[in-house]
Amino acid sequence: MPALSAGVTAPDFKLAAMDGKEFSLSEALKHGPVLLAFFKISCPVCQFTLPYVERLYQAYRNASVTIVGVSQNNKKDTFRFNNEYGITLPVLLDELDSYPVSNAYGLTNVPTLFWISSDGDIELSSVGWSRKDIEEINRRLGETATAKPAILFRNGEVVPDFRAG
């Protein structure tokens, strides 16, 4: 379990994105909820999870919600990962070695996802792969976008209920 769970205020932070722009959580929250997806490129469960986060991003990128990845790797390695797994969502770079944002959020494992309401409270935290949590995030995104939840899982796709991070 992450140290930060539902019901606590998300720590504010600023990080550089892959495109060099600065991301501020407090600024993003002015436009609606934020989904943070922390990952490390060498993590097999992250390699499984991030393409589903990408599907959420593709389905809701025009809604009043911000979906970002937070990589615990350097820019060059993260770029390769994004290309290999088809990740186009904005990705932030937590500083390699010190991981200030990962530490502020109490991460012990990746992937870890946080749904942060527009008032800055963490409403959902999820460690590893949890189909139930991804479905709940999809439902919340649909509510935010005032649309039906997107179809995340394709016919014939084997999608486990849980995989530890």
Backbone as CSV, one residue per row, in Angstrom:
resi,resn,N_x,N_y,N_z,CA_x,CA_y,CA_z,C_x,C_y,C_z
1,MET,0.847,-1.194,0.000,0.000,0.000,0.000,0.885,1.247,0.000
2,PRO,0.454,2.262,-0.724,1.226,3.506,-0.663,0.993,4.184,0.670
3,ALA,1.954,4.984,1.091,1.808,5.709,2.355,0.638,6.680,2.269
4,LEU,0.400,7.246,1.106,-0.725,8.164,0.947,-1.917,7.388,0.408
5,SER,-3.021,7.514,1.097,-4.210,6.793,0.678,-5.364,7.762,0.532
6,ALA,-6.497,7.234,0.164,-7.688,8.057,-0.032,-7.989,8.841,1.240
7,GLY,-8.386,10.098,1.038,-8.772,10.935,2.159,-7.721,11.930,2.607
8,VAL,-6.507,11.839,2.067,-5.473,12.805,2.434,-5.255,13.779,1.273
9,THR,-4.723,14.937,1.601,-4.433,15.942,0.582,-3.176,15.543,-0.181
10,ALA,-3.246,15.616,-1.491,-2.100,15.283,-2.338,-1.041,16.362,-2.206
11,PRO,0.220,15.985,-1.991,1.279,16.981,-1.948,1.407,17.706,-3.291
12,ASP,1.497,19.026,-3.240,1.700,19.794,-4.461,3.134,19.570,-4.935
13,PHE,3.353,19.675,-6.228,4.696,19.519,-6.771,4.769,20.163,-8.142
14,LYS,6.002,20.366,-8.573,6.313,20.800,-9.930,7.393,19.862,-10.457
15,LEU,7.206,19.399,-11.683,8.191,18.543,-12.332,8.286,18.919,-13.800
16,ALA,9.435,18.664,-14.393,9.608,18.851,-15.828,8.956,17.698,-16.568
17,ALA,8.316,18.027,-17.670,7.728,17.015,-18.540,8.745,16.629,-19.609
18,MET,8.451,15.567,-20.335,9.340,15.113,-21.405,9.568,16.207,-22.438
19,ASP,8.565,17.061,-22.661,8.690,18.124,-23.654,9.421,19.353,-23.107
20,GLY,9.896,19.260,-21.865,10.646,20.354,-21.266,9.795,21.362,-20.512
21,LYS,8.479,21.304,-20.673,7.603,22.229,-19.958,7.471,21.798,-18.502
22,GLU,7.169,22.778,-17.658,6.980,22.472,-16.240,5.521,22.148,-15.964
23,PHE,5.303,21.093,-15.197,3.965,20.694,-14.767,3.824,21.041,-13.297
24,SER,2.708,21.664,-12.954,2.390,21.999,-11.570,1.071,21.328,-11.213
25,LEU,1.065,20.534,-10.160,-0.168,19.877,-9.755,-1.242,20.898,-9.418
26,SER,-0.895,21.930,-8.648,-1.906,22.918,-8.251,-2.517,23.616,-9.469
27,GLU,-1.717,23.872,-10.498,-2.257,24.486,-11.722,-3.174,23.512,-12.460
28,ALA,-2.774,22.257,-12.545,-3.593,21.259,-13.240,-4.935,21.068,-12.539
29,LEU,-4.945,21.113,-11.213,-6.181,20.909,-10.455,-7.199,22.027,-10.680
30,LYS,-6.745,23.170,-11.155,-7.670,24.266,-11.463,-8.586,23.912,-12.633
31,HIS,-8.177,22.898,-13.416,-8.931,22.503,-14.608,-9.723,21.216,-14.400
32,GLY,-9.634,20.627,-13.216,-10.367,19.393,-12.933,-9.484,18.369,-12.245
33,PRO,-9.999,17.156,-12.073,-9.238,16.097,-11.394,-7.964,15.734,-12.155
34,VAL,-7.052,15.072,-11.429,-5.782,14.644,-12.013,-5.584,13.159,-11.714
35,LEU,-5.169,12.416,-12.730,-4.752,11.037,-12.560,-3.237,10.994,-12.723
36,LEU,-2.544,10.600,-11.655,-1.087,10.425,-11.700,-0.796,8.935,-11.795
37,ALA,0.066,8.542,-12.719,0.457,7.145,-12.887,1.973,7.052,-12.772
38,PHE,2.463,6.676,-11.599,3.895,6.533,-11.355,4.362,5.194,-11.919
39,PHE,5.537,5.208,-12.586,6.056,3.971,-13.165,7.569,4.003,-13.281
40,LYS,8.119,2.811,-13.480,9.540,2.623,-13.753,9.608,1.726,-14.985
41,ILE,10.458,2.072,-15.932,10.438,1.390,-17.228,10.794,-0.094,-17.146
42,SER,11.586,-0.514,-16.163,12.005,-1.912,-16.053,10.967,-2.789,-15.352
43,CYS,9.896,-2.195,-14.859,8.880,-2.915,-14.096,7.901,-3.619,-15.045
44,PRO,7.822,-4.952,-15.007,6.904,-5.669,-15.899,5.434,-5.279,-15.691
45,VAL,5.031,-5.000,-14.461,3.640,-4.626,-14.214,3.373,-3.220,-14.756
46,CYS,4.375,-2.346,-14.724,4.240,-1.018,-15.343,4.099,-1.164,-16.856
47,GLN,4.875,-2.067,-17.437,4.800,-2.311,-18.872,3.419,-2.818,-19.262
48,PHE,2.764,-3.538,-18.372,1.406,-4.018,-18.603,0.380,-2.902,-18.393
49,THR,0.570,-2.102,-17.356,-0.423,-1.106,-16.928,-0.448,0.146,-17.791
50,LEU,0.710,0.677,-18.142,0.751,1.978,-18.834,-0.016,2.005,-20.156
51,PRO,-0.035,0.949,-20.953,-0.870,1.003,-22.151,-2.374,1.173,-21.840
52,TYR,-2.822,0.681,-20.694,-4.225,0.901,-20.302,-4.434,2.344,-19.852
53,VAL,-3.444,2.907,-19.186,-3.522,4.327,-18.826,-3.536,5.161,-20.099
54,GLU,-2.767,4.748,-21.103,-2.775,5.422,-22.411,-4.171,5.359,-23.043
55,ARG,-4.834,4.219,-22.932,-6.198,4.112,-23.468,-7.126,5.103,-22.767
56,LEU,-6.970,5.240,-21.451,-7.771,6.234,-20.720,-7.474,7.631,-21.245
57,TYR,-6.195,7.924,-21.433,-5.793,9.237,-21.941,-6.420,9.494,-23.312
58,GLN,-6.353,8.514,-24.192,-6.911,8.693,-25.543,-8.427,8.919,-25.481
59,ALA,-9.088,8.224,-24.579,-10.549,8.339,-24.481,-10.993,9.659,-23.860
60,TYR,-10.185,10.221,-22.968,-10.629,11.380,-22.181,-9.719,12.604,-22.297
61,ARG,-8.831,12.618,-23.253,-7.863,13.717,-23.301,-8.487,15.079,-23.556
62,ASN,-9.696,15.115,-24.070,-10.356,16.393,-24.295,-11.329,16.758,-23.177
63,ALA,-11.391,15.939,-22.141,-12.270,16.209,-20.998,-11.540,17.108,-20.003
64,SER,-12.275,17.600,-19.037,-11.667,18.485,-18.026,-11.001,17.658,-16.931
65,VAL,-10.001,16.899,-17.350,-9.218,16.055,-16.453,-7.796,16.003,-17.003
66,THR,-6.838,15.842,-16.125,-5.441,15.737,-16.542,-4.953,14.338,-16.216
67,ILE,-4.374,13.667,-17.195,-3.803,12.329,-17.016,-2.331,12.428,-17.353
68,VAL,-1.479,12.120,-16.387,-0.036,12.187,-16.617,0.662,10.974,-16.020
69,GLY,1.718,10.559,-16.691,2.611,9.556,-16.146,3.729,10.261,-15.400
70,VAL,4.290,9.582,-14.409,5.439,10.108,-13.679,6.501,9.019,-13.717
71,SER,7.520,9.243,-14.545,8.585,8.261,-14.735,9.670,8.416,-13.679
72,GLN,10.125,7.294,-13.176,11.251,7.284,-12.243,12.566,7.011,-12.982
73,ASN,12.575,7.272,-14.276,13.768,7.065,-15.091,14.169,8.356,-15.789
74,ASN,15.340,8.324,-16.415,15.799,9.521,-17.114,15.046,9.706,-18.426
75,LYS,15.223,10.854,-19.022,14.478,11.231,-20.223,14.730,10.267,-21.384
76,LYS,15.989,9.907,-21.612,16.342,9.035,-22.734,15.668,7.671,-22.600
77,ASP,15.753,7.054,-21.426,15.147,5.742,-21.218,13.619,5.820,-21.251
78,THR,13.068,6.882,-20.699,11.617,7.064,-20.714,11.120,7.247,-22.150
79,PHE,11.866,7.966,-22.959,11.508,8.156,-24.364,11.427,6.808,-25.087
80,ARG,12.421,5.949,-24.853,12.424,4.609,-25.471,11.205,3.795,-25.015
81,PHE,10.923,3.846,-23.706,9.762,3.140,-23.153,8.472,3.632,-23.808
82,ASN,8.318,4.951,-23.881,7.114,5.524,-24.480,6.931,5.055,-25.918
83,ASN,8.013,5.029,-26.678,7.942,4.561,-28.068,7.590,3.082,-28.138
84,GLU,8.223,2.273,-27.309,7.993,0.829,-27.339,6.556,0.466,-26.967
85,TYR,5.983,1.176,-25.995,4.652,0.819,-25.492,3.545,1.746,-26.008
86,GLY,3.870,2.626,-26.939,2.870,3.488,-27.553,2.288,4.530,-26.619
87,ILE,3.103,5.041,-25.717,2.635,6.012,-24.728,2.764,7.416,-25.307
88,THR,1.634,8.119,-25.411,1.629,9.500,-25.897,1.142,10.475,-24.830
89,LEU,0.637,9.952,-23.717,0.174,10.850,-22.654,1.357,11.637,-22.115
90,PRO,1.119,12.819,-21.543,2.225,13.593,-20.992,2.928,12.801,-19.886
91,VAL,4.250,12.806,-19.919,5.036,12.091,-18.915,5.983,13.069,-18.245
92,LEU,5.951,13.046,-16.912,6.822,13.880,-16.090,8.016,13.059,-15.656
93,LEU,9.118,13.738,-15.362,10.343,13.056,-14.961,10.638,13.352,-13.495
94,ASP,10.445,12.346,-12.647,10.853,12.474,-11.257,12.374,12.343,-11.260
95,GLU,13.049,13.089,-10.430,14.509,13.122,-10.480,15.101,11.776,-10.089
96,LEU,15.868,11.223,-11.017,16.522,9.949,-10.781,17.409,10.044,-9.541
97,ASP,17.425,9.030,-8.750,18.187,8.884,-7.513,17.491,9.480,-6.299
98,SER,16.904,10.671,-6.410,16.281,11.248,-5.214,14.763,11.099,-5.209
99,TYR,14.133,11.003,-6.372,12.691,10.784,-6.496,11.860,11.644,-5.539
100,PRO,11.952,12.954,-5.610,11.269,13.791,-4.620,9.756,13.634,-4.611
101,VAL,9.133,13.507,-5.773,7.671,13.395,-5.803,7.247,11.985,-5.394
102,SER,7.934,10.975,-5.891,7.622,9.605,-5.475,7.722,9.471,-3.963
103,ASN,8.748,10.059,-3.393,8.914,10.004,-1.937,7.829,10.795,-1.215
104,ALA,7.454,11.946,-1.750,6.404,12.754,-1.127,5.076,12.000,-1.107
105,TYR,4.865,11.134,-2.096,3.639,10.351,-2.170,3.771,9.004,-1.468
106,GLY,4.942,8.739,-0.888,5.142,7.531,-0.101,5.204,6.251,-0.901
107,LEU,5.657,6.326,-2.147,5.680,5.127,-2.976,6.652,4.082,-2.452
108,THR,6.185,2.852,-2.463,7.037,1.711,-2.151,7.127,0.773,-3.343
109,ASN,6.126,0.796,-4.203,6.071,-0.056,-5.397,5.494,0.748,-6.554
110,VAL,5.789,0.302,-7.757,5.171,0.851,-8.959,4.597,-0.312,-9.752
111,PRO,3.612,-0.084,-10.580,2.955,1.198,-10.775,2.084,1.570,-9.580
112,THR,1.949,2.854,-9.367,1.015,3.378,-8.379,0.239,4.501,-9.046
113,LEU,-1.078,4.433,-8.933,-1.953,5.441,-9.539,-2.701,6.175,-8.438
114,PHE,-2.838,7.481,-8.627,-3.591,8.320,-7.705,-4.631,9.105,-8.488
115,TRP,-5.890,9.029,-8.066,-6.952,9.889,-8.581,-7.089,11.013,-7.580
116,ILE,-6.819,12.219,-8.026,-6.846,13.393,-7.156,-8.004,14.281,-7.601
117,SER,-8.926,14.548,-6.685,-10.080,15.386,-7.005,-9.621,16.822,-7.199
118,SER,-10.466,17.623,-7.823,-10.092,19.008,-8.112,-9.868,19.832,-6.848
119,ASP,-10.321,19.352,-5.698,-10.038,20.063,-4.444,-8.698,19.643,-3.834
120,GLY,-7.984,18.742,-4.504,-6.647,18.353,-4.073,-6.574,17.134,-3.179
121,ASP,-7.708,16.491,-2.926,-7.705,15.293,-2.082,-7.521,14.036,-2.923
122,ILE,-6.746,13.103,-2.396,-6.604,11.803,-3.047,-7.891,11.031,-2.767
123,GLU,-8.551,10.624,-3.826,-9.789,9.855,-3.674,-9.581,8.378,-3.942
124,LEU,-8.515,8.038,-4.665,-8.225,6.640,-4.951,-6.723,6.495,-5.111
125,SER,-6.168,5.492,-4.447,-4.761,5.145,-4.683,-4.720,3.650,-4.965
126,SER,-3.914,3.287,-5.939,-3.875,1.910,-6.411,-2.432,1.514,-6.677
127,VAL,-2.022,0.384,-6.094,-0.655,-0.114,-6.273,-0.704,-1.401,-7.081
128,GLY,0.180,-1.503,-8.058,0.196,-2.678,-8.919,-0.905,-2.558,-9.957
129,TRP,-1.266,-3.667,-10.557,-2.373,-3.688,-11.509,-3.610,-4.162,-10.780
130,SER,-4.638,-3.361,-10.797,-5.933,-3.743,-10.246,-6.992,-3.408,-11.292
131,ARG,-7.562,-4.450,-11.875,-8.604,-4.232,-12.882,-9.759,-3.442,-12.275
132,LYS,-10.119,-3.767,-11.049,-11.216,-3.076,-10.362,-10.919,-1.578,-10.246
133,ASP,-9.679,-1.226,-9.868,-9.319,0.191,-9.728,-9.301,0.909,-11.077
134,ILE,-8.788,0.245,-12.113,-8.777,0.851,-13.451,-10.214,1.078,-13.926
135,GLU,-11.082,0.126,-13.655,-12.486,0.297,-14.025,-13.123,1.451,-13.251
136,GLU,-12.762,1.602,-11.972,-13.283,2.707,-11.167,-12.765,4.045,-11.689
137,ILE,-11.494,4.104,-12.057,-10.935,5.337,-12.633,-11.652,5.658,-13.944
138,ASN,-11.891,4.647,-14.759,-12.614,4.843,-16.017,-14.013,5.389,-15.740
139,ARG,-14.685,4.868,-14.732,-16.022,5.353,-14.376,-15.962,6.821,-13.963
140,ARG,-14.975,7.172,-13.125,-14.819,8.559,-12.672,-14.500,9.488,-13.845
141,LEU,-13.660,9.017,-14.751,-13.350,9.825,-15.935,-14.603,10.051,-16.771
142,GLY,-15.406,9.014,-16.923,-16.651,9.152,-17.664,-17.575,10.165,-17.012
143,GLU,-17.672,10.138,-15.676,-18.497,11.121,-14.960,-17.979,12.533,-15.179
144,THR,-16.675,12.697,-15.103,-16.064,14.009,-15.295,-16.335,14.528,-16.706
145,ALA,-16.272,13.634,-17.668,-16.485,14.012,-19.066,-17.969,14.010,-19.433
146,THR,-18.815,13.669,-18.466,-20.259,13.489,-18.713,-20.495,12.618,-19.949
147,ALA,-19.850,11.459,-19.925,-19.964,10.493,-21.014,-19.993,9.090,-20.414
148,LYS,-20.377,8.139,-21.236,-20.301,6.754,-20.786,-18.830,6.381,-20.669
149,PRO,-18.493,5.516,-19.697,-17.095,5.080,-19.593,-16.615,4.463,-20.907
150,ALA,-15.364,4.694,-21.202,-14.762,4.155,-22.424,-14.652,2.639,-22.333
151,ILE,-14.591,1.990,-23.473,-14.337,0.546,-23.503,-12.824,0.366,-23.452
152,LEU,-12.344,-0.192,-22.342,-10.897,-0.328,-22.132,-10.340,-1.659,-22.585
153,PHE,-11.140,-2.700,-22.452,-10.640,-4.044,-22.703,-11.208,-4.561,-24.010
154,ARG,-10.318,-5.080,-24.837,-10.697,-5.549,-26.163,-11.096,-7.023,-26.119
155,ASN,-11.951,-7.413,-27.054,-12.349,-8.819,-27.145,-11.118,-9.701,-27.285
156,GLY,-11.094,-10.758,-26.518,-9.991,-11.706,-26.585,-8.781,-11.323,-25.753
157,GLU,-8.776,-10.146,-25.187,-7.652,-9.699,-24.362,-7.717,-10.375,-22.992
158,VAL,-6.599,-10.928,-22.551,-6.541,-11.548,-21.235,-6.144,-10.469,-20.245
159,VAL,-7.090,-10.133,-19.354,-6.880,-9.050,-18.406,-7.071,-9.593,-16.994
160,PRO,-5.981,-9.793,-16.267,-6.114,-10.331,-14.914,-6.756,-9.326,-13.970
161,ASP,-7.301,-9.831,-12.884,-7.896,-8.957,-11.874,-6.831,-8.194,-11.106
162,PHE,-5.690,-8.848,-10.821,-4.647,-8.188,-10.021,-3.276,-8.730,-10.409
163,ARG,-2.298,-7.835,-10.389,-0.875,-8.199,-10.513,-0.122,-7.285,-9.563
164,ALA,0.636,-7.852,-8.677,1.392,-7.060,-7.704,2.464,-6.238,-8.404
165,GLY,2.694,-5.021,-7.887,3.714,-4.143,-8.445,5.059,-4.409,-7.839
